[in-house]
Amino acid sequence: YYNNMIRLIQIEWYKLRHYRPFWFLTGMYALLATVLCSGLMLFMEFLKSKGADFRGFSPTMIPLYDFPDIWKNIIFIASNLKVILAFIVVLSIYNEINNRIVRQNIIDGLSKKEWLLSKLLFIGAISGSAALLLFLTGLVVGFIYGHPDSYASVFQDSEFILVYFLDVFTFLTFAMMLTLLIRRGGLVIVGLLMYAMMFEPILSLILYTGPD
């Protein structure tokens, strides 16, 4: 079973290693996630230079990067970027459907179950890489700007990274399902954008506040 999983991952890699949208979107996500998650303090310093204050306190005194609050703060920012990763899933699957690569894979001996498993492994790899990038960014930025009391405080609440992994994995799986059902890449991308920018924040607000 383990060897079969490795084989399926290798098949996905061979498909994507020369696929330019994959590298472009991956690079875009990595750049934006790193810059936005590590640039909050620069933004606060900019506000300070403009004379902004919060009830007499300098914006730079807000503990954005102090452990363990840093994990929640950077995850809040990065959660808005998961739609970029969803585009990778949509475009790669739509490309296979449009170019009949799926049919060719099945003809070559790959079962439908294995094809679906390969996509889930691909989604898991993307989600895991995104979570690892966020974890490393949090550690570096936290040690630069934060003031950890102990090594225990550094990893306190770091399980939110796992929550982020599950959030991204679920969203990307949802994107895959839509692509397989609708089979219109552009329409799915528009739908995901609307969901991520409009419907999901409203649903989150409703679930957070609860019924009146």
N, C-alpha and C positions, 0 to 999 in steps of 0.2 A: 504493500500500500504506500509506504514511504517513497519507494523508487518511482511509483506511478505519479505521485504528487510532484516530485522533482522533474519528471518528464513533461508534465503538463505546464509547469512553470517555465521550463526551457522553451516549449512551443510558443508560449505567450511572448517570451523575450525575443525570439526570432522574428515574430510578427512586428514587434514594436521598435526594435533597435534602429531601424532606418525610417521610422514614421515621424516626420518632422513635427506635426501638431503635438505629438506626445512629448517631445523634448521641449518645445516652445511653452506649452502649458505647465509642464513640470517645473521648468526654470522660472516661469512667472509666479507660480505659487511659492516656490522656495524663496525667491527674492522678496515678494510682498510680505510673506509671513515673517521673514527675518527682519526686514526694515521696520515694519509696523510694530512688531512686538518689542523690538529693541529701541525704537525711536520715541517712545513716550516721554522719556526724560528730556530729550532734546526739545520736544514740543512744550513741555512745562517750563524749560529754561527760556524759550521764546516768549511765552506768556509773561514770565517774570520780567524780561527785558522791556516788555510793553507796559509794565506797571500793574499787571493783574495781581489780585490777591483774593484769598478765600477767607473772609471774616478776619482779616489781619494776618493770615498765614501765607507764606510764599508758596506758589504752586509746586516748587521743587521739594517741599516738605511732605507732600502727599506720598504715603508709602506704597507706591505702585509696584516697586520691585523688591520689597521686603518679603522674606520668607515668613510664613507660607502663602501670603496673599498673592504672590506673583503668579502662582499656578492658575488661580481663578481668572486673574486679569488677562494673561496672555491667551488663555483658552477662549475667553469672551471675544477677543480680537480675531483669533484664527478661525473661529467658528463661522465667521462671515466670509471666509475665503474657500470653504469646502466646495462651493459651486464650481470653482475652477477645476478641482479634481474630478468633479462629476462630468465636466465637459470632456475630459480625457476618456472616461468610460463610454460616454455617448458616442463620441467620434470614432473610437476604435471599434466598437460593436457595429455601428452603422456602416463603417467602411467594410467590415467583413460581410455584412448582409448585402450591401450594395454591389460588392465585387464577387459575390457568391463564394467567398472563402469558406463560409460555414459548410456549404454543401461539399466543397472540395475536401475539407477536413474529414467529413463523415465518409466520403468515398475512400479516403486514404486510410480509414480504419479507426478514426476517433468517434466514439459513440456520442450521442446527444448528451448523455449524463456526464461524460468526461469533458465535453465542451463547456457545459454549464459549470462544472467544478473548476475548470481552468479559469473561467471568468471570476468566480468567487475567490480563488487563490490570488488572481491578479488584483482584485479589489482589496483583499486583505493585505497584500504587499504594499499597495499605495497608502492605505490607511495606517499601516505600521510605520512606514517611512515618514509620513506626515507627523505622527505622534512622536517619533524619535527626534525629528528636527525640532519640534516644539520643546521637547524635554531638554535637549542640548542648549537651545537658545535660552531657555529659562535659567539653566544652571549658570551659563556664562554671564548673562545680564544681571542675574541675581547677585553673583559674587562681585560684580563691578559696582553696582549701584546700591545693593541691599546691605543690610547689617545683620547677618545671621548670628544668633546667639550660640548655636551649636550645630554640629552636623546633623543632629536629629531634627532640628527645625528646618533644615534645608529640604529634607524629604517628607516633611509633614504635609499632608494634603496633596502629595504628588500623585496620588491615585486618580486625581482629576485628569491626568494624562490618559489613563485607561478609559475614562468616560469619553474623552475626546476621540479616542480611537473607535469606540463603539458608535459614537455619533456620526463620524465620517463613514465608517463601514456601512451603517444603516442607510445613510443618504446616498451613497454610491450604489448600493444594491437597489434602492428605489429608482435611481437613474437608469440602471440596467434594465429593470422591469419595464419602465416606460418605453425605453428604446425598443425592446423586443415586442411590446404590444402595439406601439404606434408606428414604428419603422419610418419615422420622419425625423431625421437628425435636427434640422432647424426648429421644428415645432417642439421637440422635446427640450431643446436648450432654452427656448423662450419660456416654456412652462416651468422649467427648473428655476430660471431667473425670477419669475413672478412668485413662485413658491418661496424661494429663499429671501426675497426682498419684501414681500407683502404678507403672504399667508402664514409663514412660520413665525415671524415676530408677533402677529396678532394672536395666533394659537398659544404661543409661549406666554404672552401677557395674560390671556384668559386663564391658562392653567396655573400661572403664578399667583394671580389675585384671587382666583376662585369665584364661585357664584356669589352674588350679593345676598 
